[in-house]
Amino acid sequence: MQSLLVDFLPIVLFFITYKFYGLYVATGVCIGAAVLQIGYTFFQKGKVETTQCIALLAILVLGGATLWFKNELFIKWKPTVVYWIFATLFIFSQQFFNTPLIKKILKSHASMDEVCWSKLNIYCGLFFSVMGGLNIWVAYHFNTDTWVNFKLFGTLGLTLLFSISLAAYVSRYAKASSLS
């Protein structure tokens, strides 16, 4: 539970700060929270996950550009950039690394046939591709208030639904020996 709170802290602080102080202050708070999140994670675990490094780099570059140029489009692109990086990693992991990325992530929790791992990996890549496209569509077709609400509630809800479907897929195709 503590890890989940740490992971979502920058997003929640961004949302709350945006509601009271606006996008630019919220962006600064999110950058600070992301840096603290990485520091805390490194202090607690002695390492930082690659996904956290990607997210930190994206918020530093695109959040920094938002503040430097006073242009909200940079921060609105941040989730799309992160999602599309993840999509690329999932989709191409099988081609370039000979192992689906999702298998590396979940192998200690489930054992499945290679075909199932490959399909699951493609589903993850497609999910992140769609999420990136959906974020940028909302950013360009709706006002900033709507985008901020979507960023927290919409993406969180869609990710939760996808996670549930992922768990259902794994439980359906996992080999019996991995469930005991």
N, CA, C and O of each residue as an XYZ file, in Angstrom:
720
protein
N       0.828     -1.193      0.000
C       0.000      0.000      0.000
C       0.875      1.261      0.000
O       0.577      2.236     -0.689
N       1.955      1.222      0.783
C       2.847      2.369      0.862
C       3.451      2.670     -0.504
O       3.560      3.835     -0.888
N       3.845      1.635     -1.242
C       4.419      1.813     -2.571
C       3.409      2.447     -3.519
O       3.766      3.307     -4.325
N       2.153      2.029     -3.428
C       1.104      2.588     -4.274
C       0.922      4.075     -3.990
O       0.772      4.871     -4.917
N       0.935      4.453     -2.715
C       0.814      5.862     -2.356
C       1.992      6.672     -2.885
O       1.812      7.779     -3.391
N       3.173      6.129     -2.772
C       4.372      6.814     -3.271
C       4.293      6.969     -4.787
O       4.652      8.021     -5.316
N       3.827      5.936     -5.493
C       3.744      5.982     -6.950
C       2.751      7.037     -7.439
O       3.005      7.699     -8.445
N       1.648      7.199     -6.754
C       0.608      8.120     -7.201
C       0.714      9.516     -6.583
O      -0.054     10.409     -6.941
N       1.639      9.706     -5.678
C       1.769     10.993     -4.999
C       1.966     12.166     -5.968
O       1.265     13.169     -5.827
N       2.880     12.096     -6.943
C       3.027     13.243     -7.852
C       1.740     13.585     -8.608
O       1.429     14.761     -8.798
N       0.993     12.569     -9.036
C      -0.248     12.800     -9.784
C      -1.296     13.453     -8.890
O      -1.958     14.408     -9.294
N      -1.441     12.936     -7.681
C      -2.433     13.477     -6.747
C      -2.070     14.903     -6.352
O      -2.938     15.776     -6.314
N      -0.796     15.146     -6.057
C      -0.369     16.501     -5.709
C      -0.551     17.456     -6.885
O      -0.934     18.609     -6.687
N      -0.281     16.992     -8.105
C      -0.527     17.806     -9.295
C      -1.993     18.203     -9.349
O      -2.313     19.376     -9.541
N      -2.880     17.240     -9.183
C      -4.329     17.484     -9.268
C      -4.778     18.484     -8.205
O      -5.455     19.463     -8.520
N      -4.407     18.244     -6.960
C      -4.829     19.127     -5.862
C      -4.267     20.530     -6.050
O      -4.993     21.513     -5.902
N      -2.992     20.632     -6.371
C      -2.368     21.940     -6.557
C      -2.985     22.679     -7.745
O      -3.186     23.892     -7.682
N      -3.283     21.962     -8.817
C      -3.919     22.582     -9.975
C      -5.248     23.221     -9.581
O      -5.547     24.342     -9.993
N      -6.039     22.516     -8.789
C      -7.363     23.020     -8.407
C      -7.269     24.322     -7.603
O      -8.176     25.150     -7.679
N      -6.199     24.517     -6.839
C      -6.063     25.705     -6.007
C      -5.169     26.795     -6.608
O      -5.413     27.982     -6.392
N      -4.142     26.399     -7.355
C      -3.138     27.377     -7.780
C      -2.872     27.426     -9.280
O      -2.138     28.299     -9.743
N      -3.451     26.513    -10.043
C      -3.264     26.562    -11.485
C      -2.211     25.593    -11.996
O      -1.535     24.899    -11.236
N      -2.104     25.577    -13.310
C      -1.278     24.579    -13.986
C       0.218     24.746    -13.738
O       0.924     23.754    -13.554
N       0.702     25.960    -13.730
C       2.146     26.149    -13.621
C       2.666     25.811    -12.228
O       3.722     25.191    -12.095
N       1.947     26.206    -11.204
C       2.347     25.830     -9.841
C       2.230     24.316     -9.676
O       3.101     23.681     -9.081
N       1.145     23.743    -10.209
C       0.950     22.288    -10.120
C       2.075     21.539    -10.827
O       2.523     20.494    -10.353
N       2.530     22.068    -11.954
C       3.638     21.431    -12.674
C       4.905     21.454    -11.835
O       5.616     20.453    -11.760
N       5.193     22.583    -11.207
C       6.361     22.678    -10.334
C       6.277     21.723     -9.159
O       7.264     21.078     -8.804
N       5.105     21.632     -8.558
C       4.899     20.705     -7.439
C       5.077     19.263     -7.911
O       5.672     18.448     -7.206
N       4.570     18.949     -9.083
C       4.695     17.585     -9.621
C       6.165     17.229     -9.878
O       6.595     16.109     -9.603
N       6.919     18.181    -10.401
C       8.347     17.944    -10.630
C       9.038     17.664     -9.294
O       9.796     16.702     -9.170
N       8.772     18.506     -8.304
C       9.375     18.307     -6.982
C       8.976     16.984     -6.361
O       9.812     16.281     -5.793
N       7.689     16.639     -6.468
C       7.198     15.385     -5.900
C       7.819     14.176     -6.603
O       8.119     13.170     -5.960
N       8.011     14.273     -7.916
C       8.621     13.167     -8.658
C      10.077     12.963     -8.238
O      10.534     11.830     -8.095
N      10.791     14.051     -8.045
C      12.182     13.951     -7.591
C      12.233     13.335     -6.194
O      13.054     12.459     -5.924
N      11.347     13.800     -5.308
C      11.289     13.232     -3.953
C      10.886     11.763     -3.985
O      11.407     10.957     -3.213
N       9.968     11.416     -4.867
C       9.521     10.029     -5.014
C      10.698      9.122     -5.381
O      10.871      8.052     -4.797
N      11.490      9.550     -6.336
C      12.649      8.763     -6.760
C      13.665      8.652     -5.624
O      14.217      7.579     -5.377
N      13.906      9.763     -4.940
C      14.839      9.749     -3.807
C      14.372      8.821     -2.705
O      15.162      8.053     -2.156
N      13.094      8.890     -2.382
C      12.519      8.028     -1.344
C      12.621      6.557     -1.746
O      13.017      5.710     -0.945
N      12.262      6.268     -2.988
C      12.319      4.884     -3.479
C      13.746      4.358     -3.427
O      13.975      3.228     -2.997
N      14.701      5.165     -3.861
C      16.099      4.738     -3.843
C      16.573      4.520     -2.403
O      17.282      3.555     -2.119
N      16.180      5.413     -1.504
C      16.577      5.286     -0.100
C      15.977      4.031      0.528
O      16.646      3.356      1.310
N      14.721      3.709      0.197
C      14.032      2.557      0.786
C      14.480      1.226      0.185
O      14.673      0.248      0.907
N      14.647      1.192     -1.152
C      14.904     -0.077     -1.843
C      16.321     -0.222     -2.380
O      16.732     -1.321     -2.753
N      17.071      0.872     -2.423
C      18.420      0.820     -2.952
C      18.490      0.796     -4.466
O      19.572      0.676     -5.040
N      17.334      0.912     -5.121
C      17.269      0.944     -6.579
C      15.991      1.650     -6.999
O      15.067      1.836     -6.207
N      15.965      2.034     -8.254
C      14.803      2.705     -8.827
C      14.407      1.946    -10.089
O      15.262      1.584    -10.897
N      13.117      1.709    -10.252
C      12.617      0.985    -11.425
C      12.796      1.828    -12.691
O      12.763      3.058    -12.638
N      12.984      1.162    -13.809
C      13.140      1.829    -15.095
C      11.925      2.689    -15.413
O      12.063      3.797    -15.931
N      10.738      2.182    -15.103
C       9.515      2.942    -15.385
C       9.506      4.267    -14.623
O       9.060      5.286    -15.150
N       9.999      4.252    -13.383
C      10.062      5.481    -12.608
C      11.065      6.460    -13.211
O      10.831      7.668    -13.210
N      12.170      5.947    -13.721
C      13.175      6.810    -14.364
C      12.620      7.451    -15.628
O      12.866      8.628    -15.890
N      11.873      6.682    -16.409
C      11.249      7.222    -17.622
C      10.268      8.325    -17.261
O      10.274      9.392    -17.875
N       9.423      8.069    -16.262
C       8.447      9.074    -15.836
C       9.142     10.322    -15.294
O       8.704     11.439    -15.570
N      10.218     10.147    -14.526
C      10.952     11.293    -13.988
C      11.568     12.112    -15.116
O      11.458     13.338    -15.120
N      12.204     11.459    -16.057
C      12.809     12.172    -17.171
C      11.743     12.961    -17.950
O      11.967     14.108    -18.337
N      10.601     12.337    -18.168
C       9.519     13.005    -18.903
C       9.010     14.235    -18.154
O       8.787     15.281    -18.764
N       8.826     14.121    -16.851
C       8.321     15.281    -16.097
C       9.380     16.372    -16.003
O       9.052     17.558    -16.036
N      10.645     15.982    -15.887
C      11.698     16.994    -15.847
C      11.785     17.762    -17.170
O      11.872     18.990    -17.175
N      11.761     17.037    -18.281
C      11.897     17.680    -19.591
C      10.625     18.433    -19.974
O      10.675     19.625    -20.278
N       9.484     17.737    -19.958
C       8.251     18.368    -20.430
C       7.646     19.314    -19.394
O       7.085     20.350    -19.752
N       7.757     18.966    -18.118
C       7.316     19.894    -17.076
C       8.199     21.127    -17.043
O       7.719     22.251    -16.894
N       9.502     20.900    -17.185
C      10.429     22.028    -17.243
C      10.153     22.932    -18.430
O      10.203     24.155    -18.302
N       9.860     22.341    -19.591
C       9.530     23.131    -20.785
C       8.235     23.913    -20.576
O       8.115     25.049    -21.034
N       7.271     23.312    -19.887
C       6.022     24.010    -19.580
C       6.303     25.269    -18.770
O       5.766     26.337    -19.065
N       7.139     25.141    -17.755
C       7.457     26.283    -16.906
C       8.333     27.304    -17.635
O       8.109     28.508    -17.519
N       9.311     26.833    -18.371
C      10.246     27.719    -19.067
C       9.537     28.552    -20.142
O       9.721     29.766    -20.227
N       8.723     27.874    -20.958
C       8.066     28.544    -22.076
C       6.654     29.035    -21.747
O       6.007     29.666    -22.583
N       6.178     28.751    -20.539
C       4.805     29.106    -20.136
C       3.799     28.594    -21.166
O       2.927     29.329    -21.629
N       3.946     27.319    -21.511
C       3.097     26.686    -22.522
C       2.591     25.361    -21.951
O       3.372     24.436    -21.726
N       1.290     25.277    -21.721
C       0.704     24.088    -21.085
C       0.716     22.847    -21.961
O       0.514     21.745    -21.452
N       0.944     22.986    -23.249
C       0.941     21.805    -24.115
C       2.059     20.825    -23.776
O       1.895     19.618    -23.950
N       3.181     21.325    -23.300
C       4.282     20.416    -22.958
C       3.867     19.438    -21.857
O       4.110     18.237    -21.977
N       3.246     19.935    -20.791
C       2.845     19.047    -19.688
C       1.716     18.122    -20.139
O       1.608     16.991    -19.665
N       0.881     18.602    -21.051
C      -0.193     17.756    -21.562
C       0.342     16.606    -22.410
O      -0.287     15.552    -22.498
N       1.493     16.804    -23.030
C       2.114     15.745    -23.820
C       2.818     14.708    -22.950
O       3.070     13.595    -23.410
N       3.138     15.049    -21.710
C       3.933     14.164    -20.846
C       3.342     12.763    -20.715
O       4.072     11.796    -20.934
N       2.052     12.593    -20.369
C       1.522     11.226    -20.270
C       1.605     10.460    -21.592
O       1.890      9.263    -21.603
N       1.355     11.157    -22.707
C       1.420     10.498    -24.004
C       2.831     10.001    -24.295
O       3.011      8.875    -24.759
N       3.820     10.824    -24.028
C       5.210     10.421    -24.256
C       5.548      9.189    -23.422
O       6.147      8.240    -23.928
N       5.167      9.202    -22.151
C       5.452      8.063    -21.265
C       4.706      6.817    -21.751
O       5.294      5.740    -21.845
N       3.420      6.961    -22.057
C       2.648      5.811    -22.546
C       3.252      5.245    -23.826
O       3.358      4.027    -23.972
N       3.645      6.105    -24.746
C       4.174      5.615    -26.015
C       5.559      5.009    -25.861
O       5.916      4.110    -26.622
N       6.337      5.468    -24.913
C       7.613      4.799    -24.623
C       7.336      3.397    -24.101
O       7.965      2.432    -24.535
N       6.386      3.283    -23.159
C       6.030      1.966    -22.627
C       5.492      1.066    -23.738
O       5.863     -0.105    -23.819
N       4.626      1.600    -24.588
C       4.073      0.815    -25.693
C       5.189      0.281    -26.578
O       5.181     -0.889    -26.962
N       6.138      1.136    -26.897
C       7.267      0.733    -27.736
C       8.075     -0.376    -27.068
O       8.459     -1.352    -27.712
N       8.327     -0.216    -25.778
C       9.082     -1.242    -25.053
C       8.355     -2.580    -25.058
O       8.978     -3.621    -25.265
N       7.044     -2.561    -24.832
C       6.277     -3.812    -24.834
C       6.254     -4.437    -26.225
O       6.538     -5.625    -26.381
N       5.920     -3.651    -27.218
C       5.743     -4.200    -28.564
C       7.053     -4.731    -29.142
O       7.064     -5.783    -29.781
N       8.147     -4.020    -28.925
C       9.405     -4.416    -29.537
C      10.269     -5.320    -28.665
O      11.303     -5.808    -29.120
N       9.860     -5.549    -27.417
C      10.683     -6.395    -26.539
C      10.819     -7.809    -27.087
O      11.875     -8.427    -26.953
N       9.775     -8.318    -27.694
C       9.830     -9.662    -28.254
C      10.779     -9.730    -29.451
O      11.483    -10.722    -29.638
N      10.790     -8.681    -30.246
C      11.621     -8.668    -31.448
C      13.099     -8.489    -31.133
O      13.951     -9.173    -31.702
N      13.396     -7.576    -30.233
C      14.792     -7.211    -29.996
C      15.427     -7.894    -28.796
O      16.648     -8.034    -28.735
N      14.603     -8.322    -27.836
C      15.151     -8.941    -26.630
C      14.757    -10.402    -26.493
O      15.133    -11.056    -25.521
N      14.004    -10.923    -27.459
C      13.582    -12.327    -27.521
C      12.742    -12.788    -26.332
O      12.506    -13.986    -26.171
N      12.295    -11.868    -25.514
C      11.428    -12.203    -24.389
C      10.405    -11.088    -24.226
O      10.777     -9.916    -24.183
N       9.129    -11.430    -24.136
C       8.134    -10.389    -23.899
C       8.419     -9.666    -22.575
O       8.705    -10.302    -21.560
N       8.341     -8.366    -22.599
C       8.599     -7.563    -21.401
C       7.660     -7.949    -20.265
O       8.072     -7.995    -19.107
N       6.410     -8.223    -20.588
C       5.448     -8.580    -19.540
C       5.854     -9.868    -18.835
O       5.564    -10.042    -17.652
N       6.519    -10.765    -19.543
C       6.995    -12.001    -18.916
C       8.074    -11.679    -17.882
O       8.091    -12.265    -16.799
N       8.964    -10.759    -18.210
C       9.998    -10.361    -17.257
C       9.376     -9.726    -16.018
O       9.870     -9.902    -14.904
N       8.295     -8.991    -16.219
C       7.631     -8.308    -15.106
C       6.858     -9.287    -14.228
O       6.896     -9.185    -13.002
N       6.157    -10.233    -14.850
C       5.239    -11.108    -14.107
C       5.727    -12.541    -13.908
O       4.999    -13.350    -13.332
N       6.925    -12.880    -14.361
C       7.344    -14.288    -14.326
C       7.379    -14.878    -12.915
O       7.210    -16.087    -12.754
N       7.590    -14.069    -11.920
C       7.600    -14.605    -10.554
C       6.183    -14.834    -10.018
O       6.006    -15.455     -8.971
N       5.176    -14.330    -10.741
C       3.793    -14.473    -10.296
C       2.992    -15.486    -11.091
O       1.955    -15.964    -10.634
N       3.479    -15.816    -12.295
C       2.713    -16.736    -13.135
C       3.633    -17.434    -14.129
O       4.691    -16.924    -14.499
N       3.199    -18.600    -14.542
C       3.898    -19.362    -15.572
C       2.881    -19.658    -16.667
O       1.831    -20.244    -16.406
N       3.196    -19.250    -17.890
C       2.289    -19.464    -19.016
C       3.096    -19.905    -20.231
O       4.322    -19.798    -20.257
N       2.386    -20.399    -21.226
C       3.012    -20.738    -22.498
C       3.513    -19.461    -23.169
O       3.008    -18.369    -22.909
N       4.513    -19.616    -24.036
C       5.094    -18.460    -24.730
C       4.062    -17.710    -25.573
O       4.107    -16.484    -25.674
N       3.139    -18.449    -26.172
C       2.105    -17.802    -26.988
C       1.259    -16.876    -26.112
O       0.924    -15.766    -26.527
N       0.919    -17.317    -24.926
C       0.127    -16.491    -24.010
C       0.903    -15.253    -23.567
O       0.352    -14.154    -23.506
N       2.192    -15.441    -23.257
C       3.022    -14.289    -22.882
C       3.092    -13.296    -24.038
O       2.999    -12.087    -23.822
N       3.252    -13.787    -25.247
C       3.344    -12.908    -26.413
C       2.052    -12.120    -26.620
O       2.089    -10.916    -26.870
N       0.922    -12.795    -26.516
C      -0.368    -12.103    -26.662
C      -0.552    -11.059    -25.568
O      -0.978     -9.936    -25.836
N      -0.229    -11.434    -24.343
C      -0.362    -10.504    -23.220
C       0.535     -9.284    -23.421
O       0.139     -8.157    -23.124
N       1.718     -9.515    -23.918
C       2.662     -8.432    -24.179
C       2.118     -7.473    -25.239
O       2.234     -6.255    -25.103
N       1.526     -8.032    -26.289
C       0.932     -7.207    -27.345
C      -0.246     -6.412    -26.785
O      -0.406     -5.235    -27.108
N      -1.073     -7.047    -25.947
C      -2.192     -6.333    -25.324
C      -1.687     -5.144    -24.510
O      -2.278     -4.065    -24.550
N      -0.604     -5.341    -23.779
C      -0.040     -4.240    -22.985
C       0.448     -3.125    -23.897
O       0.204     -1.948    -23.630
N       1.127     -3.486    -24.960
C       1.592     -2.479    -25.908
C       0.443     -1.709    -26.535
O       0.511     -0.489    -26.682
N      -0.606     -2.420    -26.903
C      -1.780     -1.765    -27.480
C      -2.475     -0.862    -26.464
O      -2.916      0.236    -26.804
N      -2.571     -1.321    -25.231
C      -3.195     -0.512    -24.182
C      -2.452      0.813    -24.028
O      -3.070      1.877    -24.010
N      -1.130      0.746    -23.917
C      -0.362      1.979    -23.739
C      -0.421      2.862    -24.984
O      -0.410      4.087    -24.870
N      -0.483      2.262    -26.155
C      -0.640      3.051    -27.385
C      -1.955      3.815    -27.376
O      -1.995      5.010    -27.667
N      -3.023      3.113    -27.042
C      -4.351      3.738    -26.993
C      -4.403      4.807    -25.901
O      -4.959      5.885    -26.113
N      -3.831      4.517    -24.743
C      -3.841      5.504    -23.657
C      -3.107      6.779    -24.059
O      -3.553      7.880    -23.736
N      -1.988      6.636    -24.761
C      -1.256      7.807    -25.233
C      -2.077      8.618    -26.222
O      -2.126      9.846    -26.144
N      -2.719      7.926    -27.149
C      -3.578      8.602    -28.118
C      -4.772      9.262    -27.465
O      -5.137     10.382    -27.822
N      -5.377      8.584    -26.521
C      -6.528      9.132    -25.815
C      -6.140     10.384    -25.021
O      -6.878     11.369    -25.019
N      -4.994     10.345    -24.354
C      -4.544     11.517    -23.598
C      -4.363     12.725    -24.507
O      -4.819     13.821    -24.181
N      -3.712     12.537    -25.624
C      -3.445     13.677    -26.502
C      -4.728     14.159    -27.165
O      -4.874     15.349    -27.444
N      -5.655     13.246    -27.418
C      -6.953     13.650    -27.967
C      -7.692     14.527    -26.971
O      -8.231     15.569    -27.345
N      -7.726     14.121    -25.706
C      -8.382     14.932    -24.670
C      -7.666     16.272    -24.524
O      -8.317     17.306    -24.375
N      -6.340     16.266    -24.565
C      -5.566     17.503    -24.417
C      -5.895     18.515    -25.515
O      -5.946     19.716    -25.249
N      -6.113     18.053    -26.722
C      -6.362     18.964    -27.843
C      -7.837     19.275    -28.082
O      -8.153     20.250    -28.764
N      -8.735     18.478    -27.542
C     -10.160     18.681    -27.821
C     -10.963     19.216    -26.636
O     -12.140     19.543    -26.786
N     -10.349     19.306    -25.484
C     -11.056     19.781    -24.298
C     -10.211     20.821    -23.577
O      -9.019     20.967    -23.847
N     -10.839     21.539    -22.661
C     -10.088     22.548    -21.916
C      -9.173     21.880    -20.879
O      -9.254     20.675    -20.641
N      -8.316     22.682    -20.281
C      -7.322     22.156    -19.342
C      -7.973     21.521    -18.117
O      -7.484     20.505    -17.623
N      -9.062     22.094    -17.619
C      -9.760     21.483    -16.467
C     -10.185     20.054    -16.780
O      -9.988     19.149    -15.969
N     -10.763     19.857    -17.946
C     -11.205     18.517    -18.344
C     -10.005     17.586    -18.481
O     -10.062     16.435    -18.049
N      -8.921     18.073    -19.077
C      -7.726     17.241    -19.227
C      -7.170     16.827    -17.869
O      -6.795     15.669    -17.684
N      -7.111     17.757    -16.918
C      -6.580     17.434    -15.582
C      -7.459     16.380    -14.912
O      -6.942     15.437    -14.312
N      -8.772     16.528    -15.007
C      -9.678     15.520    -14.432
C      -9.503     14.166    -15.115
O      -9.483     13.128    -14.453
N      -9.375     14.180    -16.439
C      -9.147     12.939    -17.176
C      -7.818     12.309    -16.772
O      -7.725     11.094    -16.598
N      -6.794     13.144    -16.624
C      -5.457     12.656    -16.269
C      -5.488     11.865    -14.963
O      -4.821     10.838    -14.841
N      -6.258     12.338    -13.992
C      -6.325     11.608    -12.720
C      -7.375     10.502    -12.769
O      -7.049      9.329    -12.582
N      -8.609     10.861    -13.015
C      -9.699      9.895    -12.881
C      -9.856      8.983    -14.096
O     -10.059      7.779    -13.941
N      -9.764      9.536    -15.284
C      -9.942      8.736    -16.492
C      -8.839      7.711    -16.676
O      -9.102      6.529    -16.896
N      -7.594      8.179    -16.584
C      -6.495      7.239    -16.799
C      -6.392      6.238    -15.662
O      -6.058      5.074    -15.885
N      -6.675      6.682    -14.448
C      -6.646      5.760    -13.305
C      -7.725      4.687    -13.466
O      -7.462      3.505    -13.249
N      -8.933      5.096    -13.844
C     -10.024      4.139    -14.039
C      -9.749      3.159    -15.167
O      -9.982      1.959    -15.027
N      -9.252      3.672    -16.287
C      -8.945      2.796    -17.422
C      -7.799      1.841    -17.097
O      -7.818      0.679    -17.501
N      -6.808      2.335    -16.368
C      -5.694      1.472    -15.975
C      -6.161      0.391    -15.012
O      -5.710     -0.751    -15.100
N      -7.052      0.734    -14.101
C      -7.606     -0.257    -13.175
C      -8.382     -1.332    -13.937
O      -8.218     -2.523    -13.672
N      -9.219     -0.916    -14.876
C      -9.962     -1.891    -15.686
C      -9.025     -2.790    -16.490
O      -9.237     -3.999    -16.585
N      -7.985     -2.182    -17.067
C      -7.020     -2.987    -17.820
C      -6.293     -3.961    -16.902
O      -6.066     -5.111    -17.279
N      -5.927     -3.520    -15.713
C      -5.235     -4.394    -14.759
C      -6.108     -5.572    -14.357
O      -5.616     -6.691    -14.209
N      -7.385     -5.329    -14.182
C      -8.315     -6.409    -13.846
C      -8.409     -7.409    -15.006
O      -8.403     -8.621    -14.790
N      -8.495     -6.891    -16.234
C      -8.563     -7.793    -17.387
C      -7.247     -8.551    -17.560
O      -7.252     -9.713    -17.966
N      -6.135     -7.909    -17.259
C      -4.830     -8.567    -17.306
C      -4.778     -9.709    -16.298
O      -4.321    -10.807    -16.616
N      -5.246     -9.445    -15.087
C      -5.259    -10.479    -14.045
C      -6.162    -11.641    -14.447
O      -5.833    -12.802    -14.205
N      -7.292    -11.327    -15.057
C      -8.200    -12.386    -15.510
C      -7.542    -13.236    -16.594
O      -7.670    -14.460    -16.585
N      -6.843    -12.598    -17.521
C      -6.145    -13.311    -18.587
C      -5.082    -14.231    -17.995
O      -4.995    -15.405    -18.355
N      -4.276    -13.688    -17.084
C      -3.209    -14.488    -16.473
C      -3.799    -15.659    -15.704
O      -3.300    -16.780    -15.805
N      -4.858    -15.412    -14.934
C      -5.440    -16.509    -14.150
C      -6.053    -17.576    -15.054
O      -6.089    -18.752    -14.692
N      -6.530    -17.175    -16.218
C      -7.129    -18.142    -17.141
C      -6.077    -19.021    -17.814
O      -6.293    -20.217    -18.011
N      -4.950    -18.428    -18.162
C      -3.942    -19.159    -18.934
C      -2.716    -19.590    -18.135
O      -1.829    -20.252    -18.674
N      -2.660    -19.230    -16.881
C      -1.499    -19.642    -16.066
C      -1.504    -21.150    -15.880
O      -2.557    -21.765    -15.712
N      -0.345    -21.723    -15.912
C      -0.214    -23.167    -15.694
C      -0.558    -23.467    -14.243
O      -0.272    -22.669    -13.351
N      -1.159    -24.598    -14.018
C      -1.632    -24.974    -12.687
C      -0.518    -24.971    -11.645
O      -0.768    -24.634    -10.488
N       0.680    -25.331    -12.017
C       1.787    -25.391    -11.057
C       2.146    -24.021    -10.505
O       2.667    -23.917     -9.395
N       1.870    -22.960    -11.275
C       2.230    -21.618    -10.803
C       1.185    -21.058     -9.859
O       1.434    -20.050     -9.198
N       0.027    -21.682     -9.781
C      -1.038    -21.175     -8.918
C      -0.973    -21.750     -7.508
O      -1.661    -21.257     -6.614
N      -0.176    -22.764     -7.295
C      -0.129    -23.386     -5.972
C       0.983    -22.833     -5.127
O       1.157    -23.254     -3.983
